[in-house]
Amino acid sequence: MKLTTIALSAVGAYVTLGVVAAVLILIIIANIKIVPQARAAVVERLGRYLTTWQTGIHFKIPFIDRVAKNVILMEQVADFPPQPVITKDNVRMQIDTVVFYQITDCKLYAYGHINPIAAIENLTSTTLRNIIGEMDLDATLTSRDVINMKMRSILDEVTDPWGIKVNRVELKNIIPPKEIQDAMEKQMKAERERREAILRAEGEKRSAVLVAEGKKESMILEAEAEKQSAILRADAVREAKIRESEGEAEAILKIQQATAEGVRMINEAAPGQGYIAIKGLEAFEKAADGKATKIVIPSEISSLAGLATTAAELFKKDEK
């Protein structure tokens, strides 16, 4: 019995130690904190701010330390619903804004304001009313960049004690009243029609200019072609005349060469007086074949026999 009791006591002690060890392990695991990238954790010890954990693994003392706030360090966006505003010329409209912000100081963000996002929304609404109240409708519709810059400057200054930096503010929508929208649509339609008419007129003008330039270019080309054609014709006529002159000169040259050759051959043959007389009579016969009424006979052939008969025949031909 004693041995059994001792054994049971030992087993109970081991179980107790095991349970305690398991509880301690669970407590240790539960107090290990891993901070992801682009995040931070604000840690308190006994209710007071202790430190800010950055990215990595951390361990807190059980029951003494606690993570008061997990903070996102990336840029965030707050899209607020449309806010009613009134312009300087008493036009009521609604504008919804988008604020891009980033937490730069985790301690100030955790303890600077109980609800900083709601405070930014209210501040955005108030600032927007103040800025729009100093501008008329046209300036509001055409000065988005100016409004964005003013709002960003004011919000960034106010939220700085809260550990928040306002990077930019954008006016997402500007919604004027229905009648203003209708008037704006009519104005835009008229402006589109005016621009269309201007573009159409410019197109017609350009078309007329192009047509005129085309005609001008065509006339220039035609005149140039006619000029070239006239030059070619003149060159052709000149070439023809040159060729004709060259042909006539060559013909005359050939005739002269033939005549000279004939004279040479006659001289070489040493013709007698009878042959010369016969050739002279043939020449006078050709001369008398014209319309001349008188013929002068050289003295060298006046004594030839039969000259009177030949002359008489020639005169008969002339009279006929």
Protein Blocks (a to p, Z undefined) as FASTA:
>chain_A
ZZmmmmmmmmmmmmmmmmmmmmmmmmmmmmpccddehiacdddeehiafbdcdedddddd
ehkbccfbdcdfbdcdddddddddddfkopacddddddddddfblklmmmmpmblmlmmm
mmmmmmmmmmmmmpcfklmmmmmmmmmmmmmmmmmmmmmmnopacfbdcdfbacddfklm
mmmmmmmmmmmmmmmmmmmmmmmmmmmmmmmmmmmmmmmmmmmmmmmmmmmmmmmmmmmm
mmmmmmmmmmmmmmmmmmmmmmmmmmmnopafklmmmmmmmmmmmmmmmmbfbdcddfkl
mmpghklmmmmmmmmmmmZZ
